[in-house]
Amino acid sequence: MSITRRSFLKAAGLAAAWASSPRGALAARGKRKNLVVIMADDVSPNAYGCYRNYVRYPRAGKTPHLDRMAREGAMFVTAWATAMCSPTRAMIMTGRYAHRTGFYHNALKLGDRPDLVGNNLTFGKVLAGAGYATGIAGKWHVTGGKPDSPNGGFQEHSLWSGPKELAELPGKPKHTGAWENDTTPSRYWHPCIIRNGKYLPTEPEDFGPAVHTDFVCEFIRRHRRRPFLAYFAMAAPHGTRKGITTTPLRGSPGDMSRPDQADERAARFRALNEYVDVCVGRILHTLEKEKLLGETVVMFTSDNGSAVTAKTRAVERGARVPLIVFGGGVRKRGATMELADLTDVLPTLLDFAQVKLPDGYAIDGQSLEPFLAGRTDSHRDWIHSTIGTSQLLRDKRWLLEAVNPVLSLPRGRFYDCGDDRTGKAYRDVTRSSDPAAVAARKRFDEILKRFPPLRKDNPFWKTRVGAKFLKAYTAPAAVKKHLSNHRDYEYGT
């Protein structure tokens, strides 16, 4: 099903009506929470110590700050994004799945105008309209409107940027720092950053994640007397195109070479994740120093599973991400087996901010606030994800992967997971006649009717962009990787 111009105009009309209402239909009950959302880039839960007992092949370094958040707040053992960057950023900011936003893949965005912030309400716009100070740091990476546009809703920004963004600035400044390749400026050492509409010159010893963390901490300090939203969409621990970079915890500035040994690559990736934890710790320290932690909800997640073993794959490991929520108003739960996905972030933020969406504006997420606050001990019955033309669905026992009519797998693969969440005990019941499996699959088929799949007859494939995507997407090697789990994570092994 393609995204129509009519649906875009309807969304835009609802957004306009909401924006003209008093403070975005703000409810007037109690104190609104400050909000901090931190999203790491390209990393599975096994990179963080708090998930060590809930994943296969834990590869965690020292992450004491995230471990504290998980211990004193709520850590979701099974939370899903999509298996790729851009559609997840659409998912988290809008509370909507791909069938509404049109964002299916970095290279597959349907609709007359693939403009995320122009065609959907984002948490930046909604909260800015409700009187929140809003700031974004790190990485934008969605097409359409800019983060600092009225629809983007972020009043301040500190973003890793490239030649296209620099060319749009007054004077068209050139990046004078490091580069990852001929077209991509560095996100790590000597990075390319645009801050509040101006190119920010950096030095060789400046490390991108540290510069963005400085911005977030200063943003919190400056806005401590009003409610704020800080969205830190990190560019780490994503590996650079010249290999996994060093960090202030391992190596020296400017060392962008590809390590020759696998153990050194693994050590550098671990150090990047340890540095992510350092950044989280600095933000928590700032909140504590400003006596704001009891008034602030902090979320940590990532945009998709780790590269090579998970990213872009239409399997649970591709979509599975860490999700930890901590701070004021969050009950101490520790690890929870309740399900969540990143469409839940927007409604959760709005509940903590006591803000309502306009009547008739549809989202797919369900607020976690009642569960986090302790008013209920359950959240949702199932979670969903889309990557490319593949769909995934799970409940607490059953898992459906790789439902893909375009790649000749229209029924996907169905698993009985029992009580396991690691993949060790999953049983393939795709062709099973067991009554429990048959009944579960029938229930899943009913749920999937809400999300019409992209099929081979979709007119988008006849466009220049669509044909180019389809050619690359259906190449044999690409199909094999997309539909298969990485060999280390195959079920039952």
C-alpha positions in Angstrom: 0.0 0.0 0.0 1.5 3.3 -1.0 1.3 6.4 1.2 -1.1 8.9 -0.4 -1.1 12.6 -0.7 -4.5 12.7 1.0 -3.1 11.1 4.1 -0.3 13.6 4.2 -2.7 16.5 3.9 -4.9 15.1 6.6 -1.9 14.8 8.9 -0.7 18.3 8.1 -4.2 19.6 8.8 -4.4 17.9 12.2 -0.9 19.2 13.0 -1.9 22.8 12.1 -5.1 22.5 14.3 -3.0 21.2 17.2 -0.4 23.9 16.9 -3.1 26.7 17.1 -4.6 25.2 20.2 -3.6 26.6 23.7 -0.1 25.1 24.5 -0.8 22.1 22.3 -3.8 20.9 24.4 -1.7 20.8 27.5 -3.4 19.2 30.5 -3.1 21.1 33.7 -2.5 18.4 36.3 0.6 18.3 38.5 4.2 18.9 37.6 5.4 18.0 34.1 8.6 15.9 33.8 11.8 16.9 32.0 12.6 14.4 29.3 16.0 13.1 28.1 16.0 10.5 25.2 19.4 9.0 24.3 19.6 6.7 21.3 22.9 4.9 20.5 23.7 4.1 16.9 24.0 0.5 15.5 24.3 -1.6 18.6 22.5 -4.6 20.1 21.8 -5.1 23.8 24.6 -7.5 24.3 27.1 -4.6 24.3 25.9 -3.4 27.7 26.5 -5.0 31.0 23.0 -4.9 32.3 21.8 -7.2 29.5 24.5 -9.8 30.1 22.2 -12.4 31.5 19.5 -11.9 28.9 21.4 -12.2 25.6 23.5 -14.7 23.7 27.2 -14.0 23.4 27.4 -11.0 25.8 30.2 -8.7 24.7 29.7 -6.0 27.3 32.4 -3.7 28.6 32.1 -1.6 31.7 28.8 0.3 31.6 28.2 1.4 35.3 25.8 4.2 34.5 23.5 2.2 32.2 23.7 -0.6 34.7 22.5 1.8 37.4 19.7 3.0 35.2 18.6 -0.6 34.6 18.9 -1.6 38.2 17.0 1.4 39.7 14.6 1.9 36.8 13.1 -0.4 34.2 15.1 -2.4 31.6 13.0 -4.1 28.9 14.5 -7.4 27.9 12.6 -7.5 24.6 12.2 -4.1 22.9 12.1 -3.5 19.2 13.1 -0.8 16.8 13.4 -1.5 13.1 16.6 -3.1 11.7 17.8 0.2 10.1 18.6 3.7 11.1 16.2 6.1 9.2 13.0 4.1 9.7 13.7 3.8 13.4 14.2 7.5 13.7 10.8 7.9 12.1 9.4 5.4 14.5 10.7 6.9 17.7 9.9 10.5 16.8 6.3 9.9 15.5 5.0 6.9 17.4 4.0 5.5 14.1 4.9 2.3 12.1 6.1 2.4 8.5 2.7 1.9 7.0 1.8 5.4 8.3 5.1 7.3 7.8 6.2 5.6 4.6 9.8 5.1 6.0 10.5 1.5 5.4 14.3 1.5 4.8 17.1 4.1 4.4 16.6 3.8 0.7 12.8 3.1 0.7 10.6 6.0 1.6 7.1 6.0 0.0 4.7 8.8 -0.6 4.4 11.9 -2.7 6.8 13.7 -0.4 9.0 11.6 2.0 9.1 14.4 4.5 8.9 12.9 8.0 8.4 16.1 10.0 6.1 17.7 7.4 3.7 14.8 7.2 3.7 13.6 10.8 3.7 15.1 14.3 7.0 14.5 16.0 7.7 14.7 19.7 9.9 17.7 19.1 7.1 19.7 17.6 4.4 18.5 20.1 6.5 19.3 23.1 7.8 22.6 21.8 4.2 23.6 21.2 3.4 22.7 24.8 6.1 25.1 26.2 9.0 22.7 26.4 12.6 23.8 25.6 13.7 21.3 22.9 17.2 20.4 21.8 18.7 17.7 19.6 22.3 16.5 19.5 24.2 13.9 17.5 22.5 12.7 14.2 19.4 13.6 12.3 19.3 11.3 9.3 15.8 11.6 8.1 14.6 13.2 4.8 12.4 16.2 4.5 12.2 19.1 7.0 15.1 20.1 9.2 15.2 19.6 12.9 15.1 23.4 13.5 12.2 24.0 11.2 8.8 24.7 12.7 7.7 21.1 11.9 11.0 19.7 13.3 10.3 21.4 16.6 13.9 21.5 17.9 14.8 25.0 19.0 18.5 24.1 19.5 20.8 21.6 17.8 24.3 20.2 17.7 24.5 17.8 14.8 27.1 15.8 12.9 26.8 17.1 9.4 28.1 16.8 5.9 28.8 18.8 2.7 25.1 19.1 1.8 24.2 20.7 5.2 27.2 22.9 5.1 26.3 24.2 1.6 22.9 25.3 3.0 24.5 27.6 5.6 25.3 31.3 5.0 28.7 31.6 3.3 28.8 27.8 2.6 31.6 27.0 5.0 34.0 24.1 4.3 34.8 21.4 6.8 38.4 21.9 8.0 38.7 18.8 10.1 39.0 15.0 9.5 37.1 12.9 7.0 36.0 9.3 7.0 36.2 9.1 3.2 36.1 11.4 0.3 32.5 12.4 0.9 31.8 11.9 4.6 33.3 14.1 7.3 34.3 12.6 10.6 31.8 12.0 13.3 34.4 11.1 15.9 37.9 12.8 16.1 38.0 16.4 14.6 34.3 16.1 13.7 32.1 18.2 11.4 29.4 19.8 13.5 26.7 22.4 12.9 25.5 24.0 16.1 22.4 26.2 16.0 22.7 27.0 12.3 26.5 27.7 12.3 29.5 25.6 11.5 31.4 24.8 14.7 35.2 24.6 14.0 36.8 21.7 15.9 40.3 20.7 16.8 42.1 17.3 16.2 41.7 16.3 19.8 37.9 17.0 19.8 35.8 13.9 20.0 32.3 14.2 18.4 30.3 12.3 21.1 32.0 14.4 23.8 31.2 17.7 22.0 27.5 16.7 21.7 27.4 15.6 25.3 28.8 19.1 26.3 25.9 20.6 24.4 23.3 18.4 26.1 24.6 19.1 29.6 24.8 22.9 28.9 21.2 22.7 27.4 20.0 21.1 30.7 21.7 23.7 32.8 20.4 26.6 30.8 16.8 25.3 30.9 16.7 24.0 34.4 13.8 26.3 35.4 11.4 25.2 32.7 10.4 21.8 31.3 12.8 20.5 28.6 13.3 17.7 26.1 16.8 16.8 25.2 17.0 14.2 22.4 20.6 12.8 22.0 20.5 10.7 18.8 24.2 9.6 19.1 26.4 8.9 16.1 28.2 6.3 18.3 29.1 3.5 18.5 28.5 3.3 14.7 31.8 2.2 13.0 33.3 4.6 10.5 33.9 3.6 6.9 37.6 3.3 7.6 37.0 0.8 10.4 36.0 1.1 14.1 37.6 4.3 15.4 39.5 4.8 18.6 38.0 6.7 21.5 39.4 8.7 24.4 39.3 5.4 26.3 41.4 3.6 23.8 43.8 5.0 21.2 44.7 8.5 20.1 43.1 11.3 18.1 43.0 10.9 14.4 43.6 7.2 14.3 41.0 6.2 11.7 42.8 3.2 10.3 41.2 -0.3 10.1 42.7 -2.5 12.8 44.3 -5.7 11.3 43.2 -8.0 14.1 39.7 -9.1 14.9 40.3 -8.9 18.7 41.5 -5.2 18.3 38.3 -4.4 16.3 36.2 -5.9 19.0 38.2 -4.0 21.7 37.6 -0.7 19.9 33.9 -1.4 19.5 33.7 -2.3 23.2 35.5 1.0 24.1 33.1 3.0 22.0 30.2 1.5 24.0 32.0 2.2 27.2 32.3 5.8 26.0 28.6 5.9 25.3 28.2 5.0 29.0 30.6 7.8 29.9 28.4 10.2 28.0 25.3 8.9 29.8 27.0 9.3 33.1 27.9 12.9 32.4 24.2 13.7 31.6 23.1 11.9 34.8 25.7 13.8 36.8 24.5 17.1 35.4 20.9 16.3 36.3 21.9 15.3 39.8 24.1 18.4 40.3 21.2 20.6 39.1 18.9 18.7 41.5 16.7 17.7 38.5 17.0 13.9 38.5 13.8 13.5 40.5 12.0 15.6 38.0 13.4 14.0 34.9 12.7 10.8 32.9 15.7 9.4 31.1 15.4 6.9 28.3 18.2 4.9 26.6 17.8 2.8 23.5 19.5 2.3 20.1 18.3 2.5 16.5 18.9 -1.1 15.4 21.0 -4.1 16.2 24.8 -4.2 15.7 26.2 -4.1 12.1 27.1 -7.3 10.3 25.4 -9.6 12.8 22.0 -7.8 13.0 21.5 -4.6 11.1 19.2 -4.8 8.0 18.2 -8.4 8.8 14.5 -9.3 9.0 15.0 -11.3 12.2 14.5 -10.4 15.8 18.1 -9.6 16.4 17.9 -7.0 13.7 15.1 -5.2 15.4 16.0 -5.9 19.1 17.5 -2.9 20.9 18.2 -2.0 24.5 15.5 0.1 26.2 16.1 1.4 29.7 14.0 4.0 31.5 15.0 5.7 34.7 14.4 8.8 36.8 11.6 10.7 38.5 8.2 8.9 38.4 9.8 5.6 37.2 9.2 2.7 39.6 12.2 0.5 40.4 11.5 -2.7 38.4 14.9 -3.9 37.1 14.7 -6.3 34.2 11.2 -6.8 32.9 9.8 -9.3 30.4 7.1 -6.9 29.3 7.2 -6.1 25.6 7.8 -2.6 24.1 8.8 -1.1 20.8 10.0 2.4 19.9 6.5 3.6 18.8 5.8 3.7 22.5 8.3 6.5 23.1 6.2 9.4 21.8 3.1 8.6 23.8 5.2 7.9 26.9 6.9 11.3 26.6 3.6 13.0 26.1 2.0 11.4 29.2 5.0 12.4 31.4 4.6 15.9 29.9 0.8 15.8 30.3 0.3 16.8 26.7 -2.4 15.4 24.4 -2.4 14.7 20.6 -5.2 16.3 18.5 -8.4 14.3 18.3 -8.3 12.0 15.3 -4.5 11.9 15.0 -3.6 8.2 14.9 -0.4 6.7 16.3 0.6 3.1 16.8 2.5 3.3 20.1 1.1 2.8 23.6 2.3 4.8 26.5 4.6 3.1 29.0 3.9 5.7 31.6 1.2 3.6 33.5 3.7 0.6 33.7 6.7 2.8 34.5 4.8 4.6 37.3 3.6 1.3 38.8 -0.1 1.7 38.2 -0.1 -1.5 36.1 2.2 -4.5 35.9 1.6 -5.1 32.2 2.1 -3.1 29.0 1.2 -4.5 25.6 0.3 -7.9 24.1 2.5 -7.7 20.9 5.1 -5.6 19.1 5.7 -5.1 15.4 8.5 -4.0 13.1 9.2 -3.4 9.4 12.5 -3.4 7.5 12.3 -3.0 3.8 9.4 -5.1 2.6 9.7 -7.5 5.5 7.5 -7.5 8.6 8.1 -9.0 12.1 5.6 -9.6 14.9 5.9 -11.1 18.4 4.1 -11.7 21.6 5.6 -13.1 24.8 5.7 -16.6 23.5 5.5 -16.6 19.7 7.7 -14.9 17.1 7.1 -14.3 13.4 10.0 -13.2 11.2 10.7 -12.3 7.6 7.2 -12.0 6.2 8.1 -10.8 2.7 5.9 -11.2 -0.4 8.4 -9.4 -2.6 11.2 -11.9 -1.7 8.9 -14.9 -2.1 8.4 -15.5 1.7 4.8 -14.4 2.1 4.2 -16.5 5.2 7.6 -15.8 6.9 9.0 -18.1 9.6 7.1 -18.8 12.8 8.7 -19.8 16.1 7.6 -21.0 19.5 9.9 -19.3 21.9 8.5 -20.6 25.2 9.9 -18.6 28.0 13.2 -18.0 26.2 14.2 -14.5 24.8 17.8 -15.4 23.6 17.0 -17.6 20.7 18.6 -20.7 22.2 15.3 -22.6 22.7 13.2 -21.2 19.8 11.4 -23.9 17.8 10.4 -23.5 14.2 6.7 -24.2 14.0 6.1 -22.6 10.6 4.6 -25.9 9.2 3.5 -27.3 12.5 0.0 -28.8 12.9 0.1 -28.4 16.7 -3.2 -26.8 17.8 -1.4 -24.1 19.9 0.8 -23.1 17.0 -2.0 -23.1 14.6 -4.1 -20.9 16.9 -1.3 -18.5 17.5 -0.5 -18.2 13.8 -4.2 -17.4 13.1 -4.1 -14.7 15.8 -0.9 -13.2 14.2 -2.5 -13.2 10.8 -5.4 -11.2 12.1 -3.0 -8.6 13.6 -1.0 -8.4 10.4 -4.2 -7.3 8.5 -3.6 -3.9 10.1 -0.3 -3.5 8.2 -0.8 -4.1 4.5 2.5 -5.5 3.1 4.4 -4.0 0.2 3.9 -6.4 -2.8 5.5 -6.9 -6.2 2.6 -5.0 -7.9 3.2 -1.8 -5.9 3.5 1.1 -8.5 6.5 2.5 -6.6 8.7 -0.2 -8.2 8.1 1.4 -11.6 9.6 4.7 -10.5 13.3 5.4 -11.0 14.0 5.4 -7.3 11.9 2.3 -6.7 13.5 0.3 -9.5 16.9 1.2 -8.3 16.1 0.0 -4.8 14.4 -3.2 -6.0 17.4 -4.1 -8.1 19.8 -3.9 -5.2 17.3 -5.4 -2.7 16.7 -8.5 -4.8 20.3 -9.3 -5.5 20.9 -12.9 -4.3 23.5 -12.0 -1.7 21.4 -9.2 -0.4 18.3 -11.5 -0.1 20.3 -14.2 1.7 21.6 -11.7 4.3 18.3 -9.9 4.7 16.2 -13.0 5.3 18.7 -15.0 7.4 20.0 -14.8 10.9 23.7 -14.4 11.4 25.2 -17.9 11.8 26.3 -17.2 15.4 22.7 -16.4 16.3 20.8 -19.1 14.4 18.0 -20.5 16.6 18.5 -23.8 18.4 22.3 -23.7 18.0 
